[in-house]
Amino acid sequence: MDGRVSGGVGNASYGDGELLTIGAFARASRLSPKALRLYDELGLLTPERVDPRSGYRHYAPAQLERARLVAWLRRLGMPLARIREVCELTPDAAASAVAAYWAQVEADTAARRDLAAFLVDQLSRKDTVMTEPATPLTMRCAALTDQGLVRPAHQDAAYAGPRLLAVADGYGPSGDLAATAAIEALKDLEHQDLTSADLLTALEEAARRAHRAAPSVAPPADEATGSTLATGSTLTALLRSGTQLALLHVGDSRAYVLRDSGLFRITHDHSVVQSLVDEGRLTPEEASSHPQRALLLRSLDGATAFAPDLQLLEARPGERYLLCTDGLTSVVPPETIQDVLTAAADPDRAVRELIRLAREAGAPDNVACVVGELAGAGVAA
């Protein structure tokens, strides 16, 4: 345990010079004793000496410079893992690392600002939908998948229709069957006369059936061990009735909407690395190369709880929606995706260009893209 300091500086003198107790060092560095203990455990700021009998931590005055740097970087909001890296760099390299971090913070802040604008707009639409006459909408759409340049099998599936858009990314030995089954479970919704009040329920029930049926496509258990390799699929889908769009999402495929104010991601990944990012234990850059980036927390597998994200959106003419698997988003940046969706003459050209860019970037995974464009009834396609 650590000694308690009351009054005075509380210095302890040893043969190698004057050391500061944790309390004195905390006051000098403007870090709390609790933070110092955490940084010691993480190997970020190790005491100069720990008393073998009492366990008291003592620090050298020369460690104050590193401690103050840690304190400043924490005030910037830098994750501890990155602070450790910065502290090991030369001053010039550390300065460059801090500048790069802050540039990313500003980019993330801009993205959150855009998301806030999207939410304000979306909530305002919900308030006015009952007072404004409904605008009849039609939807032009296109879907395209590609095996990519590395994977030995194609396990992505996609569907695009006037009322339904969906993508699925299968995994495991029968992932292709799982993804196809997930899409097939939804196709009947295309032909049902659903009201806006029915959309979410109908979409959820169809996905629940796919979740329950997932074990039926898994390969037989190994005769020697009795074990089976996990098989399942992600699923991201939009179902339309009039101006209402029901969104269902399970896994790490994604949905985006392009409107006048920009491109917005409207799903949240259900993955191990995303949970670590949410907890502040990983940065988005670190997550992209993390060895567990493919591990999902939710999917359609029949073995775990069925827990999709569900939301109801209010659509307007001119918007374009993109649903895609991580084979696209892992290699094509959001700003490039926005440029393609903005410039493409129609959904078909958009999906072809997105697939082309994924292949140009090496296409290490299967890719599936679906684009739907909403237009007012009577507008020429």
C-alpha positions in Angstrom: 0.0 0.0 0.0 1.0 3.7 -0.2 2.0 6.0 2.7 -0.4 8.7 3.7 1.1 12.2 3.7 -0.2 14.8 6.1 1.3 18.3 6.1 5.0 18.8 4.9 6.6 17.7 1.7 7.3 14.2 3.1 10.6 13.6 1.4 12.6 10.4 2.0 16.4 10.4 1.7 18.4 7.5 0.2 21.9 7.1 -0.9 21.1 7.9 -4.5 19.5 11.3 -3.7 16.4 12.9 -2.3 13.1 11.2 -3.3 9.5 12.4 -3.1 6.7 10.5 -1.5 3.7 9.8 -3.7 1.8 12.6 -2.0 4.5 15.2 -2.5 5.0 14.0 -6.1 1.3 14.2 -6.7 1.2 17.9 -5.6 4.3 18.8 -7.7 3.0 17.0 -10.8 -0.6 17.9 -10.4 -1.6 14.3 -10.7 -3.6 12.6 -8.0 -2.2 9.7 -6.0 -4.9 7.5 -7.5 -3.7 8.4 -11.0 -0.1 7.8 -10.1 -0.9 4.3 -8.8 -2.8 3.5 -12.0 0.1 4.8 -14.2 2.5 2.7 -12.1 0.3 -0.4 -12.8 0.3 0.4 -16.5 4.1 0.9 -16.6 3.5 4.5 -17.7 5.2 6.2 -14.7 7.1 3.7 -12.5 8.3 4.9 -9.1 12.0 5.3 -8.6 11.8 3.1 -5.5 9.1 1.1 -3.7 9.9 0.3 0.0 10.1 -3.5 0.3 8.5 -3.5 3.8 5.8 -0.8 3.6 5.2 -0.7 -0.1 5.5 3.1 -0.1 6.2 4.6 -3.5 8.9 7.2 -3.9 9.7 9.2 -7.0 12.8 11.1 -8.2 12.5 14.8 -8.9 13.7 14.1 -12.4 10.5 12.2 -13.1 8.4 15.4 -12.7 9.0 16.3 -16.4 7.5 13.0 -17.6 4.7 13.2 -15.0 3.7 16.7 -16.2 3.7 15.6 -19.8 1.4 12.8 -18.9 -0.9 15.2 -17.1 -1.0 17.6 -20.0 -1.7 14.8 -22.5 -4.5 13.5 -20.3 -6.0 17.0 -20.3 -6.0 16.7 -24.1 -8.0 13.5 -23.7 -5.2 11.3 -25.2 -5.7 7.6 -24.4 -3.2 6.0 -22.0 -1.9 3.6 -24.6 -1.0 6.5 -26.9 0.5 8.6 -24.0 2.9 5.7 -23.3 4.0 5.8 -26.9 4.5 9.6 -26.9 6.5 9.5 -23.7 9.0 7.1 -25.3 9.7 9.4 -28.3 12.3 12.0 -28.8 11.0 15.6 -28.3 10.6 16.3 -32.1 8.8 12.9 -32.7 6.6 13.5 -29.6 5.7 16.9 -30.9 4.7 15.4 -34.3 2.7 12.7 -32.5 0.8 15.3 -30.4 0.0 17.3 -33.6 -1.3 14.2 -35.4 -3.4 13.3 -32.4 -5.0 16.7 -32.2 -5.7 16.7 -35.9 -7.6 13.5 -35.4 -9.5 15.0 -32.4 -10.5 17.9 -34.6 -11.7 15.5 -37.3 -13.6 13.4 -34.8 -15.2 16.6 -33.3 -16.3 17.7 -36.8 -17.8 14.2 -37.3 -19.7 14.5 -34.0 -20.9 18.0 -35.0 -22.2 16.6 -38.2 -23.9 13.8 -36.3 -25.5 16.3 -33.9 -26.8 18.2 -37.0 -28.2 15.0 -38.4 -30.0 14.2 -35.1 -31.4 17.7 -34.8 -32.7 17.4 -38.3 -34.1 13.9 -37.8 -35.9 14.9 -34.5 -37.3 18.0 -36.1 -38.8 15.9 -38.9 -40.5 13.7 -36.4 -42.1 16.8 -34.9 -43.5 18.0 -38.2 -44.4 14.7 -39.9 -48.0 14.9 -38.5 -48.6 18.4 -39.7 -47.1 18.2 -43.2 -48.6 16.3 -46.1 -46.7 13.1 -46.8 -44.5 13.3 -49.9 -45.0 10.2 -52.1 -41.6 8.7 -52.6 -40.0 6.2 -55.0 -36.7 4.6 -54.6 -34.1 3.8 -57.2 -31.6 1.2 -56.0 -28.7 -1.1 -56.8 -26.8 -3.9 -55.1 -23.4 -5.4 -55.9 -21.1 -7.9 -54.2 -17.5 -8.9 -54.9 -15.4 -11.7 -53.6 -12.4 -9.4 -53.3 -8.8 -10.3 -54.1 -7.8 -12.4 -51.1 -10.7 -14.5 -49.6 -11.0 -18.0 -50.9 -14.8 -17.9 -50.6 -17.5 -15.3 -51.1 -19.6 -14.9 -47.9 -21.3 -11.5 -48.4 -24.9 -11.1 -49.7 -27.0 -8.1 -50.7 -30.4 -7.2 -51.8 -32.0 -4.0 -53.2 -35.7 -3.4 -54.0 -38.1 -0.5 -54.0 -39.0 -1.1 -50.4 -36.1 -3.2 -48.9 -32.3 -2.7 -48.8 -30.1 -5.2 -47.0 -26.6 -6.5 -46.7 -25.2 -9.5 -44.7 -21.7 -10.6 -44.0 -21.4 -14.3 -43.2 -18.6 -15.9 -41.2 -17.5 -19.5 -40.4 -17.4 -22.6 -42.6 -21.0 -22.0 -43.8 -20.9 -18.2 -43.7 -22.2 -17.9 -47.3 -25.3 -19.9 -46.4 -25.8 -17.8 -43.3 -25.6 -14.5 -45.1 -27.9 -15.7 -47.9 -30.4 -17.1 -45.4 -30.5 -13.7 -43.6 -31.3 -11.9 -46.8 -33.9 -14.5 -47.9 -35.7 -14.1 -44.5 -36.4 -10.5 -45.3 -37.4 -10.7 -49.0 -41.1 -11.4 -48.4 -41.3 -8.0 -46.7 -40.8 -6.4 -50.1 -44.2 -7.5 -51.2 -46.2 -6.9 -48.0 -48.5 -3.9 -47.6 -47.0 -2.5 -44.4 -47.9 0.7 -42.7 -45.3 2.8 -40.9 -46.6 1.4 -37.6 -45.8 -2.2 -38.8 -42.3 -1.6 -40.2 -40.1 -2.2 -37.1 -42.1 -5.1 -35.9 -42.2 -6.9 -39.3 -38.4 -6.3 -39.8 -37.5 -7.5 -36.3 -39.6 -10.6 -36.6 -38.1 -11.5 -40.0 -34.6 -11.1 -38.6 -35.5 -13.1 -35.5 -36.5 -16.0 -37.8 -33.1 -15.8 -39.5 -31.4 -15.8 -36.1 -33.2 -18.9 -35.0 -32.6 -20.7 -38.3 -28.8 -19.9 -38.3 -27.8 -23.3 -36.7 -29.5 -25.2 -39.6 -26.9 -24.0 -42.0 -23.9 -24.8 -39.7 -21.8 -27.8 -40.7 -22.2 -31.0 -38.7 -20.2 -31.4 -35.5 -16.7 -33.0 -35.7 -17.2 -36.7 -34.9 -14.0 -36.9 -32.9 -14.5 -33.8 -30.7 -18.2 -33.1 -31.0 -17.4 -29.4 -31.6 -18.5 -27.1 -34.4 -16.9 -24.0 -35.8 -19.0 -20.9 -35.2 -21.2 -19.9 -38.2 -23.4 -16.8 -38.5 -23.9 -13.5 -40.2 -24.3 -9.8 -39.7 -27.4 -8.1 -41.0 -28.1 -4.4 -41.8 -31.4 -3.6 -43.4 -33.8 -0.7 -44.3 -37.5 -1.3 -44.9 -39.6 1.6 -46.4 -43.2 2.5 -46.2 -44.0 6.0 -47.6 -41.5 8.4 -46.0 -40.8 6.1 -43.0 -37.7 3.9 -43.0 -37.2 1.2 -40.4 -33.5 0.3 -39.8 -32.4 -3.0 -38.3 -28.7 -3.6 -37.5 -26.7 -6.5 -36.0 -22.9 -6.8 -36.3 -20.3 -4.6 -38.0 -21.8 -4.0 -41.4 -22.9 -0.3 -41.7 -25.6 2.1 -43.0 -25.0 5.7 -44.1 -27.2 8.4 -45.3 -26.1 11.2 -47.7 -28.2 14.4 -47.4 -27.6 18.1 -48.0 -25.5 18.5 -44.8 -23.2 15.6 -45.5 -22.7 11.9 -45.1 -23.8 10.4 -41.8 -23.2 6.9 -40.4 -26.4 5.7 -38.7 -25.3 2.4 -37.3 -22.8 1.5 -34.5 -20.6 -1.6 -34.8 -21.3 -4.5 -32.5 -17.6 -5.6 -32.3 -14.9 -6.1 -29.7 -12.7 -3.3 -31.0 -15.7 -0.9 -31.1 -16.4 -1.6 -27.5 -12.7 -0.9 -26.7 -12.9 2.4 -28.6 -16.1 3.3 -26.7 -14.3 2.7 -23.4 -11.4 4.8 -24.4 -9.0 1.8 -24.4 -8.3 2.0 -28.2 -8.2 4.8 -30.7 -10.0 4.4 -34.0 -6.6 4.1 -35.7 -5.5 1.3 -33.4 -8.9 -0.5 -33.8 -8.4 -0.7 -37.6 -5.3 -2.9 -37.2 -6.2 -4.7 -34.0 -5.9 -8.5 -34.1 -9.5 -8.9 -32.8 -11.1 -6.5 -35.2 -13.2 -9.3 -36.8 -14.7 -10.5 -33.5 -18.4 -9.6 -33.1 -20.4 -9.0 -30.0 -23.7 -9.5 -31.8 -24.7 -11.5 -34.9 -27.3 -13.8 -36.3 -26.0 -17.1 -35.0 -28.8 -18.8 -33.1 -26.5 -19.3 -30.1 -26.4 -15.8 -28.6 -29.2 -13.4 -27.6 -31.0 -11.8 -30.5 -30.4 -8.1 -29.8 -30.6 -5.9 -32.9 -30.5 -2.1 -33.0 -33.8 -0.7 -34.2 -34.8 2.8 -35.2 -37.3 4.6 -37.3 -36.1 7.3 -39.7 -38.0 10.0 -41.6 -36.8 10.1 -45.2 -37.0 12.9 -47.8 -36.5 13.2 -51.5 -32.9 13.5 -52.7 -31.3 11.4 -49.9 -29.1 8.5 -50.7 -28.6 5.5 -48.4 -25.6 3.2 -48.4 -25.6 -0.2 -46.7 -22.2 -2.0 -46.9 -20.1 -4.7 -45.3 -16.8 -4.0 -43.6 -15.0 -5.2 -46.8 -15.7 -1.6 -48.1 -15.3 0.5 -44.9 -12.0 -1.2 -43.9 -10.2 0.0 -47.0 -12.2 3.0 -48.4 -12.3 6.1 -46.1 -15.6 7.9 -45.4 -14.6 11.1 -47.3 -14.1 9.0 -50.4 -17.4 7.2 -49.9 -19.1 10.6 -49.6 -17.5 11.8 -52.8 -18.7 8.7 -54.7 -22.2 8.9 -53.4 -22.4 12.6 -54.2 -21.0 12.4 -57.8 -22.5 9.1 -59.0 -25.3 9.7 -61.6 -27.4 6.8 -60.2 -27.2 4.0 -57.5 -25.9 1.5 -60.0 -22.9 3.6 -60.9 -22.3 4.3 -57.2 -22.1 0.7 -56.2 -19.8 -0.1 -59.1 -17.5 2.7 -58.2 -17.3 1.7 -54.6 -16.5 -1.9 -55.4 -13.8 -0.7 -57.9 -12.2 1.4 -55.1 -12.2 -1.5 -52.7 -10.5 -3.7 -55.3 -8.0 -0.9 -56.0 -7.2 -0.8 -52.3 -6.4 -4.5 -52.3 -9.9 -5.9 -51.4 -8.6 -8.1 -48.6 -12.2 -9.1 -47.7 -15.5 -9.8 -49.5 -17.5 -6.6 -50.3 -21.2 -5.9 -50.5 -22.8 -2.5 -51.3 -26.3 -1.4 -51.6 -27.4 2.1 -52.5 -30.9 3.5 -52.5 -31.9 6.9 -53.7 -35.2 8.5 -52.7 -37.1 10.7 -55.1 -40.5 12.3 -55.1 -43.2 10.5 -57.1 -43.3 11.7 -60.6 -39.6 12.8 -60.7 -37.9 11.3 -63.7 -35.4 8.5 -62.9 
